[in-house]
């Protein structure tokens, strides 16, 4: 009987259900490229091992939240696997980037040049383009850092990276679709140039400043750089916010391009691989959150009865009464706790020494965010909220740092926002709060233009 070996996509979704065995199998499939990327960045093995461990712990944490950006119903298994592997590599790249300040040493420009020179996948690029792309992707540099190390003007490097991404993605598409039908993989049909380009017939020149670039209509080009994870956190947040302000169709195209560019990077650098030490998997598994072992095994235990003596029965009845009373008291306390939770959060914020407020408008409504970093809590208050269609809801989102996951606070009707306050803890873990209009059942990720974009960091 023929058996089917699960691929990365299936193993990822099993891992999201707390399946550590599936996660170990996913590690075995993907760790050579992850460890290879991080070894290129960190010559010292201890640094590469620590970054690899942290990347997989992050992957385990984010696995339950992973969703595809395209219609999976019309994508084959190979398409899903490509996207999952690219997502894992993007986590590894960003983990390496955040580890750089604490590393013993890091791969310099000469190391990046040597790697780029031996990769035939980069042959469609000029030497300057290949070195720039490798320095940013494998070297974990931002465009500002890469410009300094490569001794290139920042606007020139931005243009070089944009052109490299588009040119190499065209080559990737021709290589992949040569043996694979694009019909089964929507991302293979994604345009990398054309309708999303700047209007006016001539693309404006990059500047040193991202805000200026956005102002002159270079949002699409910056989205390409963001797909390469070449922007620092603040600039990446600004570009993500710009994408979210676009029409739904344009935003969807931009996100599809991001997924396509990251697939291209995974393909182009797939031969930068190294097998990690055999004991690293055990170290990774030891650092994962504790798994829920379940209680299904209890059903296999044979039932039997033990006859108690009269004294034991009386003691059991007395114990039952005491436990019952304790449980009733506990329930009452829990109800009080839940019903006053909102008041405690608001009181904690309002009485905090570092309490800050940020106001915004939302289609004519007024929204005020009240935050306290010291208490790590926040709440929103609303007035004059516009009623939505019956099958729509307002949905509140919290975004981590770029590359992090998006968390839904909840969905709300206009009346619920007017009569109560959106409240949440752990505000220090997030950088942005967005409010969008979503279907009544809610969405896993924002699918419409943001009505509110509120920074959570001062």
Secondary structure, DSSP 8 states (H G I E B T S, - for coil): -------HHHHHHHHTTT-HHHHHHHHHHHHHHHHHHHHHH-SSHHHHHHHHHHHHHHHHHHGGG---SS-GGGS-HHHHHHHHHHHHHHHHHHHHHHHGGG-S----HHHHHHHHHT-GGGTTS-HHHHHHHHHHHTS---HHHHHHHHT--HHHHHHHHHHHHHHHHHHHHHHHHTTS-GGG-GGGG--SSSTTS-SSSS-----S-HHHHHHTT-HHHHHHHHHTT-S-HHHHHHHHHHHHHS-HHHHHHHHHHHHHHHHHHHHHTTT------TTHHHHHHHTS------SGGGGGS--------HHHHHHHHHHHHHHHHHHHHHHHHHHHHHHHHHHHHHHHHHT-TT-EEEEEEETTEEEEEEEETTTTEEEEEEES-----TTEEEEEEEE-STTS-EEEEEEE-HHHHHHS-EEEE-GGG-SEEEEEEEETT--SS--S--SEEEES--
